[in-house]
């Protein structure tokens, strides 16, 4: 089967519209399969792939609970599309929908490989789309008008979407020479360290993928690790854990580190920027934190210094995760400070809080032949720290290969 673009919609209500998208794609010379994921009435137009094929052995919940039906169909679509991807049948996926259709189709898109073209035309695309996109590379296009018939506005929007998808699947990127992809995490306050690491590893022939440790960044890195695209990690900036433990806005969630450990990739980890918890504009800082040491980074970002007690709790959270590791792992602790703001003369300089974090980690991390923890006298942004991190990573990586 020649790879095709899968055009997906709930065809009990969006049959004409998805058929128009498919016609535009075919007019651009693209192979198309129209997929029905309706959950109620029969489709208004016959699809290439019926909802029964998508569901397979799955049955939709009985009754009138549309939310449960949408969730079940979204899971079925994800599983079916992943199977089609594994067979090499999928060139890209384009979906159209309102609230239910957007939730259904994007749930399936999020389970597809990074880099596979994914485009969702949605009535909800002008608002907060984080719930729909997650850490995937879904392109969201606002439908402007409701997807309810073909009219002078909707045909232009749907045609634009179809032609955008045609462009994505028709024009491939010249791949860079094959180099091992390495993931690393960075914040503005750890940029000198991670930049130095990246430059050294690129010189040695590695493809360095840097992720901004903003919650979505950590999740995106781990998704790529799960997909097998990243073969080793320098998780230098673990500030997302501070937000998870203390209650900031840039948490990566409770499953941070899980994919790294499950995939058993060589891992060097540090505690970059765990001296801070992130909030929005200063007036958004929760009342219970108003008396704390705050640093206004800019009009939209306020940072809060972590305390001795919070650092111990952060250390316990990290240790519980890392003690499950079975692959090569080295934890490097920068005794001279964990961020630009945590240095002599800077607002978050607090050697006692740093010591509490590192002592707790040294106490709780269970050392094995595969799991080491090392405290260094350097600040995290000192060139010596970056060199040592690279040395440990290359040793782990080469022994693991």
N, C-alpha and C positions, 0 to 999 in steps of 0.2 A: 504493500500500500504506500502510495506517495504521501509524504508528510503534508498535512492540511492544516489550515486555520479552523479551529473549532469555534463556531458562532453560537453562543449559548443564551437562552432566554426561557422564561416561563411562557410557553407558547399558547397557553390558554388565554392569555391577555396580551401578549407581545408578539404574536405570530407574524403579522404583516410587517412589523418594524424589523424583526430579525431577518426576515426574508429579504427586505430591502438592503440591509447591511450585507447579506450574502451575495446579492446581485452585484453590489458595488465591488466587492472583493473579486468576484469572478470576472467582472469587466476589467479589472486591473491585472488579470491573468493569474489569480491566486486560486489554488485548490481549496475548497471549503466543505466542511461538514456542519450542518445545522443540527443543534442538539436541543431537545426539549427537556426542561426540568420543571415543568408545571406540576403542581401538587393537588389540583382540584379538578377542573373541567377538562374535557378532551382538547387537544390542540386545534386551533383554528386553521392551521396549514400543516400538511404532513411533513415531519422532520426527516432528516437523514438518519438521525439516531434518536430512538424513542426514549421516553422516560423509563420504560420497563428495562431497556438495555442498561441504562445508567444505574438503576436500582439493583439489578441483578437479583440476588437472594434477599435483599432488604425489603421490608414492608414499611410503608408510611404509617404513622400512628392513626388510629381510627378517631372519628369525631371531628369537631370543628376547630381544634386548636391549630391554627395556621402556623404559629411560631414553632411548635414542635415539628410540624411537617417540613417547614423550611430548613430547620436545623438538620433533620434526618436526610433530606435531599442534598443539602450542602456537603454533608459527610460522604454520602454515596458518590456525588459528583467528584469530590476530591480523590477518592479511592479509584474511581474509574479512570479519571484523567491521568493519575499517576501510572496506572497500568498501561494506558495508551502511550504515555511518554516513554516508558521503559521499552516499548516495542518500536520506538522511533516514529510514531504516527503523527505527533503533534508538532506543527511548525509555530503555532501561537494560539492564544485564546482571546476572544473578544466577547464581552458580555454587555447586555443592556438591562436596565431595571430600575424600579423604584426602591422603596425601603426593603421589602422582602427579597426582591431579586438581587439587589446589591449585596445584602448580607449573605445570600445563598452562593452567588457566583464567586465573590471575593474570598469566601471561606475556602473554596476549592483552589482558587488561584494562589493563595498563600502557601499551599502545599506543593506547588510546582517549583522546579529548579530556578534559581537566580539566573537571569540572562534570557530565559525563554520569554518572548514578547507576551505581555498581558495587558489588556486595555479594557477598562470598565466605563461605559457611558451610564451615568447615574444622575438621578434628580438630587442626590445628596452630596455631589462632588464639590459644591461651593462652600461647604462647612468643614468641620473637623473630620478628616478622613482617616485619622490614625487607627481607629478601630477596624477599618476595612483593609488598609494597606499593611499594618503591622510593620515587620522588618523586611517585607518583600519589596519587589520592584514593580508593583502594579502602577500603571498609568491610569489616573482618574480623569475623566472628561465630563464636565457639567453639561447636562442635557438642555439647560435653560428652560425649555417648556417640558411639561410632563410627557413621558413616553406613552402617549395615548393617541395613536393615529399618525398618519403621514401628512404633514402640512409644510408650509413654506419655510418654517424654522427647523422643524425636526429632520426634514430630509437633508438639509445642509449639514446639521450637526452629525447625523448618522453617517453621511457620506464622508465627512472629514475623518470621523473615527475609522471607517473602513479603509480609507486611503492611508491613514497613519499606520494602521496595522499592516497594510500591504507594503509600505515602505520598510517597516521593521523586519518583515520576513524576507523581503527581496534583497536587501543590502546587508551583507554580512561584514563583520569587522575583521580586518586583518589581524589575526592573533599574534601576540608577541611571542618571541621564541619561548619554547617550553622551559619554564623555570619553576622550581618548587614555590608554591604560594604560602606565605607566612602571615598570620594575623597578628596585629598588635593594637593595643588600646592607648589612646592619648586624650589629654585635656589640654587646654591652653597653658595651664600651670605645670604640665610635664612635657611640654613641647621640646625643650632642648634635649632631654633624655631620649625621647622616642625618635626625634629627628636624627640624632647621632647613631642610634641603633639601626634605623632604616638605612642610612647612608653606608654603614659598614656592611650590612647584609646584602644590599644591592651590589656593592663592589664584589662580594663573594658569589654573586649569581643568583640571588633569591628575589622573588617577586613579592614585595612587601605591601600588604593591604592594611592601611591604618584606619581604625574605627574611632569615631568620636564617642567618648564614654558618656553618652547622654541617655542611657536606658535603651533606646532603639539601637544605638551602636553596639552595645554588648550583645543584644539579642541577634542582631544581624551577623555579627562575627560567629556566634555559636551556630546559627543556621547554616552558614557556609562550611563550618567544621562538620556538621551533621551530613551535609551533602557530599563531603569528601573533597571539596575544592581547596580547603586549607589543610596543610600537612604538618603544621607546627604553630605554636602560639607563644608570643611574649606578652602576657597580660600584665603590663606594667601599671596601668591606671585602673584601679579597682574601686574608684569612688562611687560607682553605682551601688555597691554594698552599703556604704554609709547612708545613702538615701533610702535603701530598703529597710535598714535596721532602725534608723532614727525617724524617718517619715518625710523625706524630701521628695521633690517632684521628678527626679531623674533616675528612679530605680529601674533596673532591668528585670525586676520580679524575683520571686523566690527560687527560680530554677537556674539562676546565674551559676556558672561553672559546670552544670550537669553535663552538657554536651561535650565539653572539653574532656571530662573524666570518662564519659561513656565511650567516646571515640578513641581514647587512649593516645592522643597526640602528644608529642614532646612539648613540655610546658615549662616556661620560666615565668614566675608570677611575682609581683611586688604589690606595694600598698600605696601607689601613687594617688595623691589627692584625697585620701580618706580622712584628711584633716578638715574636710568641708562637707556640708550638706547643702543642697541646692534648692532655692525657691525662686519664684518670679519676682516681680517688682516688690520693693520693700514693704508696701502696704499689704501684700498677700502673705507675708510671713505669719504663721499661726500665732495667736495670742500667747500661747504658753511659751513661745520662744522669743517674745519681744524684748526680754531683758538680757538676752544672750549677746555674745560677741558676734556682730554682723559686719560684713564687708559688702558694700554696694559695688558690684562689678560693673554694672551699667544700669540703665533705666529699667531693664527687663529681667535682670539677674541679680539676686542677692544670695550671698554665701554666708553660712553659719559655721563657726569653728566647733569641731567636736570636742567633747569633754573627756576626762580620764575614764569616767564610768562608761560613756558611749563607746570609747575606743576598746575597752575590754569586751563589751558586748559584740562589737564588730569583729574582734579577734575570735571570739567563740563561734560566731556564725561562719567565718571563713574556715576555721579549723574543722568544724563538723563536716563541711563539704570536702576539704582536701584530704582528710584522713581516709576517705573512701577511694583515693586514687590507686590505680594498679599499674600505671605507666610512668615513665620517667618524669619527675617533677622536682624543680628547684625553686624554693621561695627565697627571694633576696630582700632583706630589710635594710632600707637606707637610714642609718642611725643619725645622719646629719640633717634630716628633714625630708618631708614627703611631697612638697610642692613649692612653687615659687613664693607663695604666701607664708610658707612655714620655713623661714630662714631668718637668721639674726637681723633685727631691724624691721622685719615684715610683720603685718598685723596678726598672723596666725602662728607665729613662732611660739611653740610651747613644748620644750623638751620633756616635761613631765608627762604630758598627754601622749607624746610619741613613745616614750619609754613604756608606758602602760600597755599600749597596743603591741609593741614588739615583745615585751616580756610575756604577755599572755599568749601570744602566738608561739614563742619558743617553748613555753610550758605545755601547750596543748597539742601542738603538731607532733604526731607520732613518727619518729624518724625510722626509715627503712633503707635498704640498699637503693631503692628507687625513689625515695622521697627525702629530700634534704632541705634544711632551713639554715640560712646563713645571714648573720647580721654584719653589715659593713659600716665603716665609720663615715662614709661619704653621704653627701646630700644627693637626692635622687637625680638632680640635674647636673651633678659633677661629671665631667667626661670619664673619670675612672669608673663610675658606677655603670655607665653605658658599656664600656669595654668589658667589664666583668660579666654583665648580663649577656653580651654576645658570646663571650667565651663559653659560658655555661650552656647557652642554648645550642651552639654548634656541637659541643660535646654530646649533649643529649640527642640531638638530631642525627648525628652521624652514627652513634651507637644504636639508635632505633631503626635506622634505614636498613 
